[in-house]
Amino acid sequence: MARHLITSALPYINGIKHLGNMVGSMLPADVYARYLRQRGHDVLYICATDEHGTPAELAAKDAGQSVDAFCAEQHDAQKAIYDGFGLAFDHFGRSSSPENVELTQHFARKLHENGFIEERAIRQVYSNADERFLPDRYIVGTCPHCGYDKARGDQCENCTRVLDPTDLIDARSAISGSSDLEVRETKHLFLLQSKLQGEVEKFIDEAGEEWPTLASSIARKWLTEGLHDRAITRDLDWGVPVPADVWPDLAAEGKVFYVWFDAPIEYIGSTKEWADVDPENRDWKSWWYEADDVRYTEFMAKDNVPFHSVMFPATQLGTREPWKKVDFLKAFNWLNYYGGKFSTSQRRGIFTDAALELLPADYWRYFLIANAPESDDTSFTWELFSSSVNKDLADTLGNFVNRVLSFSRKRFGDEVPAGAEAGEAEAKLGEDIARLLAEYEGHMEALQFRKAAASLRALWSTGNSYLEEKAPWLEIKTDKDAAALTLRTAMNLIHLYSVISEPFIPSSAKAMRGAFTLTDDTALWITPDEARSLSAVPAGTPFTVPPVLFAKITEDDLAAYKERFGGEE
């Protein structure tokens, strides 16, 4: 059994996230973590809210709150939603935590000691209307590469190109909207990435061989263009302070570290938060420092890849300390909404709080993973969503569970019937199940989520095909024992489905498993060899019929959803 460290990109603090954010990081990480736990591995799944940077200050200002109060409130609000989606974090921390402040300053000191941080005088945009230097994200304008007119001073969210504020056309202040800007001289700290390029290249050559093409191609594109030294401090009131013992002048000016410097370090900080809850039994360093026995997997959308594949590894390498670096970087394309982008800032698309108001989490979990944007961007439509829920969840899985248990209780009572010994049809079913389950395992091990969902769906369909072939509602008229065998076999399929479906639909899986009164009601994985016999639920086991697992989405529901959220434009 291996030790698996899993992190998903930190959701930013400035508001509730949309479904595109959920499927691009946290949800697939949760599915993978659940699967690995079932297989008996030692898993630590870490995430946190990303609370520093310009948008946090601007959002707090709009809300009429102090930044710390706003962040605390938003952290709790986001955590409640992720609990609602069944995301089983081992710890969900905060990048503003004392642990992250301590670690970020430690990293900065080590980088400085090793000659990889340099203080430089630069010319920076100053807003006369706001009477302050403007950090990158406080400046908006038109992207010089794609023409997007709401590009930020650090990155264009439309084409993902990394920018400097002076690159923007028609630049203006994000605070006041004023274009009365000028460039003045000030001092900042720079991470000398250019001196680390060779080491980062070696790291990506070795680790990146295993990464999906999307992640490795983005990383190598950055390396091909050359790593540039990058400012890692900003003029903000909220952030990790520059250590006064190393840079007294900058600390006196109130400089804080750039959010993209401290945010990845929060993966370590959040692990330390987790350990500090129970320091006698938890050792955060064993996961991050000289952790050669740990396999580290990161999950994120494609726009986060440059920082995680290049900047964070460069930061780790430059400390000259044995920090654990990513082994597998799982990147996702974008989930769009009817061809247009989900957008937190523009409130376009379905947001996670609204999704949970409409339907239980398992409906969303299954749909999003089954349609995960792995190979290219995919588009959410209400028509596709309702079709997937109705066909796969309600008809293929939910109806199978309900009709098997209801029919058996009606004809044989509240215990699993015995009936005849397994025959040729059951042997063939066992082989089919073992083959499909092996495929499912292979896709999960390879983090191919859409393929895994297709294999899971095929497993559900195989049960329906068996039931239609055996037709116990006809068998019982001529051979009661044969009908009992069919139902007993089908009930074992329900139990199998409850185990193997748990990473995708945990609440529904628990309800399926809970239908049977078993002494060991766990979701530990069932291997293909074990599944072949279909004997986990023996005759005589008491059972109940659970409520309907999945209600169908009606035409009226569909019309109401499209009216509320918009449909095809």
KOLVO-417870 format. One record per atom (N, C-alpha, C): residue in one letter; x, y, z. Coordinates in pm, whole numbers, plus 50000, padded with zeros to 5 digits. Example, Ala and Ser with C-alpha at 12.3 -4.5 7.8 and 13.67 -1.06 7.14 Angstrom:
# KOLVO-417870
a513194943150780
a512304955050780
a513204967050780
s512854977550708
s513674989450714
s512905000350787
END
This chain:
# KOLVO-417870
m500834988150000
m500005000050000
m500885012550000
a500525022249918
a501335034349901
a500755045949981
r501565056249998
r501105068850058
r500845078649945
h499645083949940
h499245093049832
h498885106649889
l499615116849846
l499305130849877
l498565136749758
i497395142449784
i496565148049677
i496225162549713
t496405171449617
t495975185349635
t495165189549513
s494195198049536
s493475204349424
s493685219349433
a493675225849318
a493935240249313
a493065247549414
l493645257049484
l492925263949589
l491835272949531
p490575271049573
p489515279949525
p489725294049580
y489585303949495
y489825317549540
y488675322249628
i488975331549714
i488075335449822
i486955344949777
n487065350649657
n486155361549621
n484835356649564
g484145347949636
g482815344049593
g482675329049571
i481425324649565
i481095310549545
i481535306249405
k482065294249395
k482615289449268
k481535283249179
h481815283049049
h480885277248952
h481245262548925
l480415255848849
l480625241548824
l481915238948747
g482345248448664
g483585246648591
g484765245748685
n484745253848792
n485795253248892
n485755239948966
m484565235148995
m484415222449067
m484975210648988
v484645209848859
v485085198348780
v486545199648737
g487095211648744
g488475213648702
g489515210948809
s489075208048931
s490075205849036
s489545197149150
m488645202549231
m488295196149357
m487535183049341
l486565182549250
l485755170449237
l486555158449187
p487315159549077
p488105147849036
p489135143749140
a489685153449213
a490615149949320
a489915141849428
d488675145549459
d487905138149559
d487585124049511
v487185122749384
v486875109549328
v488115100549337
y489265106049301
y490495098149304
y490885094549448
a490745104249540
a491085101549680
a490185090749739
r488905091349708
r487975081049757
r488345067349702
y488665066849575
y489035054049514
y490285048249582
l491295056649603
l492525051749664
l492295047249807
r491445054349881
r491145050050017
r490475036350017
q489545034349922
q488895021349913
q489905010149886
r490935013349811
r491955003249779
r492915000749895
g492725008050005
g493545005750124
g494785014350135
h494945024150045
h496125032750050
h495995043250160
d497115048250205
d497175059250300
d497095072250220
v495985079350233
v495705090850148
v495565103450234
l496145114350187
l495965127450250
l495545137150140
y494285141650147
y493735150850048
y493625164750112
i494385174050057
i494535187350116
i494055198150019
c493325207850074
c492925219449996
c492775231250092
a492435242950040
a492305254850123
a491715266050039
t491225276050105
t490855288150033
t492095296850012
d492185302549893
d493295311449853
d492835325649885
e493425331849987
e492815343750045
e493585356750025
h494745356149962
h495515368549945
h495345373949804
g495875385649781
g495835391349647
g494765402049631
t494815408249517
t493955419649486
t492465416649492
p491965405749427
p490525403549426
p489935402349566
a490695397049663
a490175396049799
a489925410049856
e490885419049833
e490725432649883
e489545439649815
l489445437849685
l488365444449611
l486995438849651
a486905425649666
a485625419449705
a485225423749845
a486195424549937
a485895429050072
a485405443550071
k486045451749988
k485655465749976
k484215466749926
d483885458749825
d482515458849771
d481495454249875
a481925444849962
a481025439450064
a480955448350187
g481795458750192
g481805467550307
g482365461150433
q483315451750414
q483885444550527
q485405446150529
s485985443650645
s487435442550649
s487825429950573
v489055429450524
v489465418050442
v489485405250525
d489975406050649
d490035393850729
d488645388650763
a487715397450794
a486345393150823
a485685387250698
f485905393850585
f485335388750459
f485875374850428
c487175372950442
c487785360050409
c487295349050503
a487165352150630
a486695342250726
a485265337950693
e484435347450659
e483035344450623
e482965336250495
q483755340050396
q483725333050268
q484325318950278
h485325317450363
h485885304050383
h484805294550436
d484055299050536
d483005290650593
d481915287750491
a481585297750410
a480535295950309
a480975285850203
q482215286850158
q482705277350058
q482815263350117
k483305262350241
k483455249150303
k482095242250315
a481045249750348
a479715243850360
a479245237950227
i479545244850118
i479165239849986
i479945227349950
y481245227249979
y482055215449947
y481635203450032
d481215206150155
d480635195350236
d479365190150169
g478575199350115
g477345195450047
g477595186949925
f478725189149858
f479095181149741
f479785168049781
g479965166049911
g480585153749957
g482085153249935
l482745164749928
l484195164849909
l484865161150041
a485555149850043
a486105144350166
a487555148650186
f487745161850203
f489085166850235
f489545161050368
d490825158350380
d491375155650512
d491545168650588
h491805179450513
h491815192650575
h491555203050467
f490725212750501
f490435223950413
f490845236650486
g492025241550455
g492625252350532
g492425266150473
r493315275350516
r493245289250473
r494655294250448
s494855300750335
s496205305550303
s496625317250392
s495685322850467
s496015333650561
s496405328250699
s496525315050710
s496815308850839
s498215312450887
p498435312251018
p499805314451071
p500805304451015
e500345292050992
e501235281850938
e501755285750800
n500885291250717
n501315294950582
n502205307350585
v501895316550674
v502755328350689
v504175323950727
e504255315050824
e505555310250870
e506315303150758
l505645294250686
l506305286650581
l506695295350463
t505825304650425
t506145313650313
t507385322050343
q507435327250463
q508615335050501
q509855326150509
h509695313650551
h510815304250552
h511345301950411
f510425299450318
f510835297350179
f511585309650127
a511065321450156
a511695333750107
a513105335350165
r513265332450293
r514585333550355
r515585323850289
k515155311450268
k516035301450208
k516415305350065
l515455310049990
l515745314349852
l516735325949851
h516555334849947
h517475346349958
h518885341649995
e518955332550093
e520265327350135
e521015320850020
n520265314449930
n520875307149819
n521035315549693
g520755328349704
g520985337349591
g519925337249484
f518685333349519
f517625332649419
f516545343249438
i516745352349533
i515865363849547
i516725376349545
e516275386049469
e517045398449453
e516105410349465
e516565420549534
e515795432949546
e516125441849426
r515095446349357
r515305454449236
r514395466549238
a514945477449184
a514115489249160
a513425487449026
i512125489249027
i511355487848903
i510445499848886
r509965501248767
r508985511648740
r507605504948740
q506725510448823
q505425504148845
q504305514248826
v503155509248788
v502005517948764
v501505523848895
y501325537048894
y500805544349010
y499525551348968
s498495550049051
s497215556549022
s497135569549101
n497065580549029
n496945593549096
n495595594849164
a494575589049104
a493235590049163
a493155582249294
d493845570949300
d493795562449420
d494955565249516
e495925573049470
e497095576649550
e497835564349602
r498095554849510
r498795542649550
r499365535649427
f500405527749451
f500855518549347
f499805507849329
l499635503549205
l498615493549176
l499275479949150
p498945469749229
p499375456149195
p498775451949061
d499315441449005
d498925437248870
d497425436148851
r496755429748947
r495325427248930
r494455439448957
y495075450249006
y494325462649022
y494275470548891
i494905465048789
i494945471748659
i494245462748558
v493295468448485
v492595461048381
v492695468648250
g492565461348141
g492645467548009
g492475457147902
t492885460447782
t492725451547667
t493995443347647
c493815430247632
c494955421347611
c495585424047474
p496885425847467
p497535428647339
p497605416347248
h497345404447304
h497455392147226
h496125387847164
c495025388947242
c493735384047190
c492645394747183
g492915406647236
g491935417447228
g490865417047335
y490965407947430
y489965407147538
y490045419847622
d488885426647641
d488935440147700
d488825440347852
k488835428547915
k488805428048062
k490015420448116
a491105420748043
a492315413748088
a492885420548212
r493455412348299
r494085417548420
r495575419948395
g496185427248486
g497585430748468
g498565419448490
d498075407548537
d498985396348555
d498725385048457
q497455383948409
q497125372948318
q495795375948251
c495715372348125
c494445373548052
c493665360648072
e492485361348132
e491715349248158
e491095343748030
n491135351547921
n490585346747794
n491575337847720
c492805342447702
c493805334647626
c494865328447716
t494825331247846
t495705325847952
t497135331047943
r497435340447853
r498805345647845
r499135353447972
v500345351248024
v500815358748140
v501245372548092
l500835382848167
l501065396648124
l501785404648231
d502325415848192
d502745426348283
d501745437848266
p501505445648370
p500525456348359
p500785465948243
t502065468448215
t502395477748109
t502105472047970
d501785459147962
d501415453147833
d499995457147791
l499155460547887
l497745462847860
l497515475447775
i496525474747690
i496095486047609
i494925492747682
d494915506047683
d493865513647752
d493725509247898
a494845508647969
a494855504148108
a494115513948198
r493465508548302
r492735516848399
r492765509948535
s492495517648639
s492485512448775
s491235504148800
a491425492348861
a490275483948896
a489565489349020
i490195498649091
i489575504349212
i488625515649174
s489185525449104
s488405537449073
s487935538148928
g488535529948842
g488225530748699
g488985541648629
s489815548748703
s490545559948645
s491655555148553
s491835562148444
s492965559348353
s494095569448375
d493975577348485
d495025586848520
d496135579148591
l496915572148511
l497975563548564
l499325568648517
e500325566548599
e501675569748557
e502615559148611
v503805558748558
v504785548748600
v505825555448689
r505985549748810
r506965555048905
r507925543948947
e509015547949008
e509985538049055
e509655533649197
t509775520449221
t509635514649355
t510475502049360
k510625496149477
k511445484149491
k510585471849522
h511005460449464
h510315447849489
h511325436449491
l510905425149544
l511715413049543
l511415404849419
f512455399249359
f512315391049239
f512835376949265
l512065367249223
l512525353449223
l513305351349093
l514565347449106
l515435346348989
l515225332848920
q514095331648854
q513765319248786
q514745316048674
s515325326348616
s516265324048505
s517455315648552
k517865317348678
k518995309648731
k518615295148762
l517305292548765
l516815279148799
l516275271648678
q516355277848559
q515735271848441
q516235257648416
g517535255548423
g518085242348396
g517555231848492
e517435235348618
e516925225848718
e515435223048696
v514685233448660
v513255231448634
v513065222748510
e513885225248408
e513805216948286
e514075202248318
k515085199748399
k515405185948436
k514245179648511
f513655187348602
f512515182348679
f511345178648587
i511025187648493
i509895185048404
i510205173848305
d511455172948262
d511835161848173
d511605148348241
e511865147948371
e511705135348444
e510255133048488
a509675142548560
a508305140848611
a507275142348500
g507515151648407
g506535154648304
g506285143648204
e507195133848196
e506985122648106
e505685115348137
e505295115648263
e504115108348308
e502855116948302
w503005130148289
w501855139048293
w501015138048166
p499725141548176
p498915142548054
p499505153047959
t499225151547831
t499775160647731
t499435175147760
l498215177547807
l497795191247835
l498735197947935
a499075190948042
a499945196748145
a501375198048097
s501925187548039
s503335187747999
s503575197847886
s502615199147794
s502815208547682
s502815223047731
i501965226247828
i501945239847883
i503255242847955
a503725233148034
a504985235048108
a506145236948011
r506205228647909
r507335229347815
r507275241947730
k506085246947704
k505945259447629
k506575270847708
w506335271147839
w506945281447923
w508465280347921
l508965268147928
l510415266247929
l511025270247797
t510335267247687
t510835270847554
t510945285947539
e509985293047596
e510005307647589
e511035313647685
g511555305347777
g512555309947873
g511925314948001
l512485310848115
l511965315348243
l512515329248275
h511615338048308
h512015351748341
h511965353848491
d512845362348540
d512785366148681
d511455373048706
r510855369848819
r509485374548841
r509345381248978
a508715392948979
a508465399949106
a507555391449194
i507945389749319
i507145381549410
i506635389649530
t506645402949518
t506035411249621
t505065420949555
r504145426049636
r503115435149587
r502845446049692
d502215456749647
d501815467549735
d500355465549774
l500145457749878
l498805454649926
l498775455750077
d497575457250132
d497415457750277
d497225443750335
w496925433950250
w496525420650297
w497415410250228
g498165402650308
g499025392450251
g500085388150351
v500965379350309
v502065374850395
v503135385750394
p503445391550509
p504405402750511
p505815398350473
v506535407350409
v507955405050384
v508675405350519
p509535395450548
p510205394950679
p511085407250703
a510855413750815
a511595426050846
a513055423350878
d513375411050924
d514765408250958
d515645406650835
v515045404450720
v515815402750597
v515725415150509
w514525420750496
w514305432350409
w513585443250488
p514275450050580
p513625459850668
p512955471350593
d513585476050486
d513015487450414
d511695483650346
l511685472050282
l510465467650214
l509365464350314
a509755458450427
a508765455450531
a508165468350584
a508995478750599
a508495491550649
a507515497850552
e507725494950423
e506805500250321
e505515492050311
g505445481050387
g504225472850387
g504125463050272
k505245459850210
k505195450250099
k504775436450150
v503975429550069
v503585415850100
v503945406949982
f503965393950005
f504315384849897
f503155383449799
y503535381949675
y502595379549565
y501805366849593
v500495367349568
v499615356149601
v500085343149534
w500655344149412
w501075331949344
w502405326649398
f503025334249488
f504185328849559
f503725320949682
d502785326749758
d502415320049884
d501325309449866
a500495310549761
a499365301249749
a499795286649735
p500755283249647
p501165269149642
p501825264249770
i502505273249840
i503115269449967
i502035265650067
e500825270850046
e499705267550136
e499335252850131
y499675245750023
y499475231250027
y500235225350146
i501435230150166
i502225225650280
i501655231650408
g501305244550401
g500745251250517
g499465244650567
s498595240850473
s497345234250511
s497605220650573
t498635213750523
t499015200950584
t499505203050727
k500235213850748
k500685217050883
k499495220850971
e498515227850915
e497285230850990
e496615217751035
w496545208250942
w495965195150972
w496725188351085
a498045188751079
a498865182151180
a498775189251315
d498665202451313
d498645210051438
d497385207351520
v496345201951456
v495135198051529
v495415186351623
d496305177451581
d496635165451659
d498125162351642
p498985170651699
p500435169451671
p501055156451721
e500445149951819
e501015137451868
e500855125951768
n499835126851683
n499545115951591
n499685119551444
r499995132151416
r500095136451277
r501435143351255
d502095139451148
d503415144951116
d503375150850975
w503255164050968
w503125170450836
w504385169050754
k505535168950820
k506795168350746
k506965155050673
s506385144350727
s506545131350663
s505885131050526
w504975140550500
w504295141250370
w505015150550272
w505865159350325
w506425169950240
w507945170850240
y508585165950343
y510025168150360
y510725154650363
e511595152350264
e512245139350249
e511205128150240
a510125130950167
a508995121650157
a509115113150030
d510155105150022
d510395097249902
d509365086149882
d508665082249989
d507665071549977
d506285076849943
v506165089949920
v504875096149891
v504745098649742
r503565095449688
r503245099149550
r502305111149555
y502735122049491
y502015134749501
y501325137749368
t499995139349375
t499175142249257
t498455155449276
e498595164249178
e497915177249180
e496795177449075
f495695184349107
f494565185949015
f494315200848995
m494135204848868
m493885219048840
m493405221148697
a492805232748673
a492445236748537
a493695241948466
k493605242348334
k494805245148253
k495435258848279
d494625268648321
d495205281848343
d496075282348468
n495975272248554
n496815271648674
n498105263948652
v498215257248539
v499365248348515
v500705255848518
p500845267348454
p502175273748453
p502755276048593
f501915280448684
f502415283448818
f502795270748895
h502015260048873
h502275247648947
h503385239248884
s503545240248755
s504535231848687
s505905238448681
v505955251648691
v507225258948676
v507555267148800
m506675276348836
m507005285848943
m507135278949079
f506185270449115
f506255263849245
f507445254149253
p507675245749150
p508875237349154
p510165245649162
a510205256949092
a511385265549100
a511575270549243
t510475274349306
t510525278949445
t511065267949536
q510545255749517
q510995244449600
q512475241349575
l512865240849448
l514245237549414
l515225247849469
g514825260349464
g515735270949507
g516005271149656
t515175264749736
t515435264449880
t516605255249914
r516945246249821
r517985236049844
r517605226849960
e516295225449981
e515775216350081
e514965205350011
p514835193550072
p514195182250003
p512665182250010
w512065192849958
w510605193649956
w510035184149850
k508895178249882
k508225169349788
k507655177249671
k508005173149551
k507485179649430
k506485170349361
v505665176349278
v504565168949217
v505085157349131
d504435145849145
d504735134249060
d503815133848939
f502535137248959
f501575136548849
f500695148848854
l500695156548747
l499895168748740
l498735166348644
k497545165048700
k496335162548620
k495675175948589
a495745179848463
a495175192648420
a493895190348341
f492995199848351
f491715199248281
f491545211448192
n490855209348082
n490405220548001
n489215227048070
w488485235347997
w487375242748059
w486035236248030
l485175236748130
l483775233648111
l483085246848078
n482485247547961
n481785259647919
n480295258347943
y479595269347929
y478145269647947
y477515273847815
y476945264147745
y476385266647612
y477405273747522
g478635269347528
g479665274647440
g480365287047491
g479815293447595
g480475304947655
g481095301047787
k482025309047836
k482745305247957
k481905307448083
f482015297748176
f481615300548313
f482515311848363
s481975320548442
s482795331548492
s482315335848630
t483215335048728
t482875339648862
t482615354648861
s483485362148793
s483365376748796
s482125381648722
q481725374448617
q480575378748538
q479285371248573
r479375362048673
r478215354248718
r477505347348601
r478295341348515
r477735334048401
r477815319148428
g476685312148415
g476665297748435
g476065293948569
i476205281248605
i475605275848726
i476655275548837
f476315281448948
f477235281849059
f476885270849159
t477885266949236
t477735254849315
t476635255749420
d476415267549477
d475345268949576
d473985266849510
a473795272649392
a472525271049321
a472315256549277
a473405249949237
a473295235949194
a472745227349306
l473225229249428
l472765221149540
l471345224749582
e470905236849552
e469505240349578
e468565232649486
l469025229849365
l468175223349265
l468075208349285
l469225201849301
l469285187249299
l470365182249393
p470265169649440
p471295164049528
p472665163749460
a473695163549542
a475065164349492
a475425153249395
d474915141049417
d475325129849332
d474925131849186
y473815138849161
y473435141649023
y474545149448955
w475065159749023
w476105168348967
w477445161248960
r477765153849066
r479055146849069
r479165137448950
y478125129248929
y478205119648820
y478285126648685
f477425136248662
f477425142948532
f478755149648504
l479275156848602
l480515164448578
l481685155248549
i481825144348623
i482945135348599
i482755127648469
a481525123648439
a481265116448314
a481515125148192
n481485138448212
n481705147848102
n482895157048131
a483845152048207
a484995160248247
a485765165148124
p486175177848122
p486885183448007
p488365179448005
e488615166847977
e489985161747982
e490755164247853
s490205160047740
s490945161247614
s490735174747547
d489615181047574
d489335194347518
d488245200847601
d487935213347569
d486855220147639
d485535212947610
t484675212247710
t483345206547690
t482305216947730
s481075214547691
s480045224547713
s478885218647793
f478515225647900
f477325221847975
f476085226947903
t475115218047885
t473785222147842
t472785214947931
w471655221247954
w470625215048037
w470085202347971
e470055202447838
e469575190547767
e470485178547792
l471805180847783
l472755170047806
l472705165447951
f472595174848042
f472535171548184
f471315162948215
s470145167148171
s468925159548201
s468945145848135
s469485145048015
s469585132047947
s470485122548024
s471605127548072
s472545119348146
s471935114548278
v471295123648349
v470665120048478
v469555109748456
n468705112348359
n467545103648338
n467945089848286
k468855089548190
k469225076748128
k470145068648218
d471235074948263
d472255067348336
d471885064948481
l471505075648551
l471255074348694
l469855068948724
a468835075248667
a467465071148700
a467095057648637
d467305056248505
d466885044048436
d467855032348457
t469115034448429
t470065023248429
t470395018448570
l470695027548663
l471075023448798
l469875023648893
g469225035048908
g468165036349007
g467015026748985
n466585025348862
n465465016448832
n465835001848857
f467094998148827
f467564984548852
f467454981349001
v467944990449085
v467924988249229
v466484986849279
n465644995949237
n464274996249287
n463474984049244
r463564980349118
r462704969349073
r463184955849125
v464504954049141
v465014941449196
v464554939849341
l464774949949423
l464444948849565
l462934948449588
s462194956549514
s460744956749530
s460124943449489
f460554938049376
f459994925449327
f460354913849421
s461594913749470
s462004902949560
s461244903549692
r461044915349746
r460294916549871
r458844912049851
k458284915549738
k456894911949710
k456724896849699
r457694889849637
r457554875549610
r458244866549712
f459294871849777
f460074863149867
f460224868650009
g459714880350038
g459844885950170
g461064894850186
d461424897550309
d462434907650340
d463834901950360
e464104890250309
e465444884650313
e465864880350173
v467164880750148
v467674876550018
v467324861849996
p466634858549886
p466214844649865
p467394835749827
a467244822849855
a468304813149824
a468194808549679
g467224800149652
g467034795549514
g468064785649468
a468184784449338
a469044774349275
a470514778449283
e471384769049249
e472804771949238
e473074780049111
a474124788049115
a474484796148998
a474724787248877
g474294792148761
g474414784348639
g475244791248534
e475014787748410
e475814793048299
e475664808148283
a474434812948298
a474194827348283
a474934835248389
e474964830048512
e475654836848622
e477164836348602
a477654825148550
a479094824148522
a479514834248417
k478694835448311
k478984845348206
k478914859448262
l477914862148345
l477784875348408
l479014878448491
g479474868748570
g480654870848653
g481874874348572
e482054867748456
e483194870748370
e483084884848312
d481874888248269
d481664901748213
d481934912548318
i481454910148439
i481644919748547
i483134921248580
a483824909748588
a485264910148621
a486034917848514
r485694915648388
r486394922548278
r486144937648283
l484884941548300
l484554955748302
l485124962548426
l485134955448538
l485674961248660
l487184963348647
a487874954148581
a489304955748556
a489554967948468
e488704969948367
e488814981948283
e488614994548366
y487594994248451
y487285005648538
y488485008948627
e489064998748688
e490245000748772
e491385007048692
g491605001948572
g492685007148489
g492515021848458
h491295025848426
h491035039948396
h491195048648520
m490765043648636
m490915051448759
m492395052848796
e493155042148780
e494585042848811
e495295052948719
a494815053948594
a495415063048497
a494815077048504
l493865079248596
l493165092048611
l492485096348482
q491895086748414
q491085089348295
q489625088648337
f489085099948378
f487795099848447
f486615097248354
r486625102848236
r485505100248144
r485465085448106
k486615079448083
k486665065348050
k486225056848169
a486605061048289
a486185053848409
a484665054548423
a484095066248397
a482635067648404
a481945058748302
a482515057748182
a481935049148079
a481985034448122
s483075030348186
s483175016548235
s482195014048348
l482015023848435
l481045022448544
l479635021248487
r479325029448389
r478015028848324
r477805015248258
a478865009748196
a478764996548133
a478504985648237
l479104987148355
l478844977548463
l477384977948506
w476834989948517
w475414990948551
w474544984648441
s474894987348316
s474104982248203
s474144966948197
t475284961148236
t475414946648233
t474404940148327
g474164946248441
g473144941148533
g471764941548472
n471454952248403
n470154953248337
n470004942748227
s471074940548152
s471014930448046
s470784916548105
y471454913548215
y471254900648283
y469814899248329
l469274909748388
l467904909248439
l466894907348326
e467114914248216
e466204912848103
e466294898848042
e467504893348039
e467694879947983
e467024869348071
k467194870448203
k466654860348293
k465164862448321
a464704874848318
a463294878248337
a462654870848455
p463054874448579
p462514867248695
p460994868348709
w460394878848655
w458954880348659
w458244869648575
l458984863548480
l458464852148405
l458924838948468
e460194838748513
e460724826548574
e459864821748690
i459404831248770
i458704827548892
i457404819948864
k456884821448743
k455644814348707
k455874799348689
t457094795648654
t457364781448626
t458464775548713
d459374783948765
d460514778748842
d460904789148947
k460324787549066
k460534797349172
k461994798049215
d462684786649220
d464094786549258
d464974794049157
a464634792749030
a465394799848926
a465224814948942
a463974819148971
a463704833348991
a464454838549114
a464494830349220
a465214834149342
a466704835849314
l467274826649235
l468684827849197
l468934840949124
t468074844249028
t468254856548951
t468224868749043
l467274868949136
l467164880449226
l468324881149324
r468754869449374
r469914869349463
r471154874749392
t471324870549267
t472454875349187
t472354890449164
a471154894949132
a470944909249108
a471204917349234
m470844911949350
m471094918949476
m472604919949503
n473334909749467
n474794910449480
n475374920849384
l474744922549269
l475174933249179
l474924946949242
i473774948549309
i473484961149376
i474554964249479
h474924954149559
h475964956249658
h477294959749591
l477634952649483
l478854955849409
l478814970149357
y477694974049299
y477554987649248
y477724997949360
s477224994549479
s477335004049590
s478795006649628
v479634996549610
v481044998049643
v481795005449533
i481665000549411
i482485006249302
i481995019949257
s480725023349288
s480195036549250
s480485047149354
e480995043149470
e481175052349582
e482015064549548
p483115063349473
p483875075549441
p483075085849362
f482135081149280
f481355090149195
f480125095549268
i479365086749330
i478075090449390
i478015085049534
p478755091049626
p478905085249760
p477615084049840
s476725093849831
s475485093249909
s474575082049859
s474445081149729
s473595070749671
s474205056949694
a475525056149687
a476195043349713
a475945038849856
k475975048249950
k475715044750089
k474295039850106
a473345046050037
a471945041550045
a471775027449988
m472455024349878
m472395010949821
m472995000649916
r474145004049972
r474814994850062
r473984992850189
g473345003550233
g472535002950354
g471254995050339
a470894991550216
a469694983350196
a469864969450254
f471104964950269
f471384951450317
f471934952050460
t471424943250544
t471894942550683
t473094933250688
l474264939050671
l475504931350671
l476324934950794
t477054925250845
t477884927850964
t479014937450933
d479504937350810
d480614946050770
d480124955250659
d479544966650699
d478964975850601
d480004986350562
t481044982150492
t482094991450449
t482114992250298
a482855002150250
a482975003950105
a484354999850056
l485004990550128
l486314985950081
l486174979649943
w487174981949862
w487114978049721
w486914963049703
i486174959549600
i485994945649560
i486764943549431
t487724934449431
t488564932349313
t487794924749206
p488274925049082
p487604917348976
p487464902549010
d488484896549070
d488384882349108
d487304880149212
e487234889149310
e486214887949413
e484814890449356
a484724899749261
a483424903149204
a482864891849119
r483744883949062
r483324873448969
r482304863849031
s482454861049161
s481574851149226
s480214856849264
l480114870249275
l478854876749312
l478204869949432
s478954869549542
s478474862149660
s478644869949790
a478854883049782
a479104890949902
a477864891949991
v476674890949930
v475424891650005
v474774877850002
p474904869950108
p474394856250106
p472884855550123
a472334844250086
a470914841750108
a470604843150257
g469424848450287
g469014850350425
g469354863950481
t470114872150406
t470454885650452
t469224894550450
p468854900750562
p467714909950561
p467994922050472
f466974927150409
f467144939150326
f465904947750334
t466064960450295
t464944969750283
t464994975950144
v463914982050105
v463864989049977
v464085003850003
p465205009549959
p465465023749986
p464525032649905
p464385045149946
p463615054549863
p464225055449723
v463455060849631
v463925062349493
v465255069849494
l466265063849432
l467605069649436
l467715082349353
f467125082049234
f467265093349141
f465915096249077
a465405108249104
a464175112649039
a464505118248901
k463645115248805
k463895120148670
k463655135148661
i464405141448574
i464195155548543
i463135156448435
t462055163348465
t460935164148372
t461125175648273
e460265175848174
e460305186948078
e460005200248146
d459095199948246
d458795212148321
d460015216748401
d460715207048463
d461945210448536
d462945216948441
l463115210848325
l464085215648228
l463765229948185
a462495232448160
a462085245848119
a462355256048230
a462095252048355
a462315261148467
a463805264148485
y464655253848470
y466095255948485
y466615265348376
k466155263348253
k466625271748143
k466135286148159
e464945287648214
e464425301148235
e465235308348342
r465635300948445
r466375307148556
r467825310148518
f468465300548451
f469905301848427
f470255305448283
g469275305148196
g469565307848056
g469925295047983
g469635294847855
g469965283347772
g470795287547654
e470565280947543
e471355283947424
e471035297947376
e472095305547350
e471885319447306
e471755320047154
END
